[in-house]
Amino acid sequence: MPLYHSTIFSGDYPGTAFKATAAAWQYEKASGVFRGTRDELYAENERIRLERGHAPSQNYYGEGHPVFFDMEIMIRAANEQRARQAVTLLCSAIDVLHGSAMGYTDPMEDIPVRLSGTNQDAPSFYSTSGITTACRFAALVSRASLAYAMHKLAYSYRSAGAHHMNMHPRYSPHEFRVQKEPLAHVRIANAITLAYSAIEEMQLELRASRENPSRLKDGSWNPVVRNELEQRLQKAKIDINDPFIWTIRGPKTRIERSRQIPSIGKAKWTYGMVRDRKVSVVDALAYASWLRSTTTTHRFTKTSASLTVGDAYNVQLLARKLLMERFGFWDRTVRA
């Protein structure tokens, strides 16, 4: 099959060769490891520069270690359309792994996918950490037919979201207050709706109806609905006993006064404006479903106007956990 340039480069140590096979394409990267004289190094640098249209990065970790170049992720696909799908899914995988919008505003418009061996007209390129991990993630997602889930979550970050360091309880706890700008409310609501829709793409949403509600008259879970949800979660390799951290900062909003999320305890770092809670995954899904159904997808109310970036962050983090954990990329020791 033909080989296409992605203009996405990996400098992940130690620069070994890499391949990841997706549903209809393959991600490939040459090793980039170079052992040779200084003159040979300059010659290789120039060869790569002419091929790319810009100079490569050279990484060196000390005596006894070779120099290695940040090599480009290449796409082996039947045609340019498939290659572009591979690139856009890779960009979304990068965003999901980092938990925020990381690179291009619009990969479909900004990335000049081109056939290997053709001239490079625009020296556009992008690099960050974890590129090969993102390739593996994207490949697995494509093979499971969950590209829409990945893209929806990635575009949720572009609509509204917080970098995880803005949510760190110790280093930079940020209180995202209710905003007065209607456009901000629309962007946050869209972010929540997209993130929950990503959960629906994974078929891990809460399934209830008027005839079979999620709650009984006393407010407790309907065991039929809960058991069915837990079975789907376990089938998707989600640990239902691993508590989810629901981030709550600052004073209560109208949304929180309308319905508080069921808590199974405070996070150990809870103090002052940081009111983070441990919740079960099923309760987190139920709350996200309620938030989407009552606050973000229909005509806006005063409650909708109390949405904050923190609300979007929670639903995004829940969708991110489910998608990453399904494919073995979730580290339960990392909550951001």
Salt bridges, closest charged atoms under 4 A:
GLU28 OE2 - ARG76 NE 2.62
GLU44 OE2 - ARG47 NH2 2.83
GLU46 OE2 - ARG49 NH2 2.68
GLU51 OE2 - ARG47 NH1 3.88
ASP70 OD1 - ARG52 NH1 3.22
GLU72 OE1 - HIS5 ND1 2.83
ASP95 OD2 - ARG158 NH1 2.28
GLU175 OE2 - ARG177 NH2 3.26
GLU200 OE2 - ARG292 NH1 3.20
GLU201 OE2 - LYS152 NZ 2.69
GLU205 OE2 - ARG207 NE 3.01
GLU228 OE2 - ARG207 NH1 3.77
GLU228 OE2 - ARG232 NE 2.65
GLU230 OE2 - ARG226 NE 3.00
ASP239 OD2 - ARG332 NH1 3.02
ASP242 OD2 - LYS321 NZ 3.24
ASP242 OD1 - ARG335 NH2 3.59
GLU256 OE1 - ARG275 NH2 2.89
ASP276 OD2 - ARG249 NH2 2.81
ASP283 OD1 - ARG215 NH2 3.37
GLU325 OE1 - LYS321 NZ 2.79
